[in-house]
């Protein structure tokens, strides 16, 4: 009676990916699990070894915390303002840089200068530009007769918000423009030639050819940038430290500020809550995207 040979398992592929799998476990999975555990404790950096498990205690605290609750709106406002502005600027730039003109290569390279500049440098640059005592923006506005005197932008809740948004958009839009430009160059030229033969105007070609081909990438970019901006700290913290007051306290900034106050348990709870919001929103977004856009 013949017995079927046991199937041999090739262990080489598993051995090849084992180092990177171990690295991912070390830098991603373990910190995430540790953050979840900290979120259910009253841990403080001053007494981390004596942290006590409090279960949903931090959740109850968040429900009664006006800074956290208002931070949800501030985070959404920050995301929409930055990502929407980046897209509104990056799309025309990408279309412009797709047109042949002398020096286009130099312009394309120069376009990336803001993005390769360290965010801390960008933040300090904009702080000097809008400085209430010697900022060039105030000088130009006063000379133009728009303002009668210098205005302290970073001390005003609305003014500081839009200054930070402007700095973030100036820094981040080149990456979005570069990706859109790369996608634009993959659109077959035959489609535009056929449209010209049919007498289509540039606007109709953009609306019926360019935009439909760019939309899947645009939807994907919007998702990624919303996630990145929800977790962004450095630009806001360097320019205003979340102020004046709590006016620019996004959830990420709030969590960071709690950490600087040694409340690592509650800070972890805020960070975990933000992560759960983002995971839920991203899942719903991708589900809608798969049904309405990618299936069409």
Secondary structure, DSSP 8 states (H G I E B T S, - for coil): -----------HHHHHHHHHHHHHIIIIIHHHHHHHHHHTB---TTSGGG--B-TTHHHHHHHT-HHHHHHHHHHHHHHHHHHHHHHHHHHHHHHHHTS--TTHHHHHHHHTHHHHS-HHHHHHHHHHHT-TTT-HHHHHHHHTTS-SS---GGGSHHHHHHHHHHHHHHHHHHHHHHHHHHHHTTS-HHHHHHHHHTT--HHHHIIIIIHHHHHHHHHHHHHHHHHHHHT--HHHHHHHTT-STTTT--HHHHHHHHHHTT-HHHHHHHHHHHHHHHHHHHHHHHHHHHHHTTT-
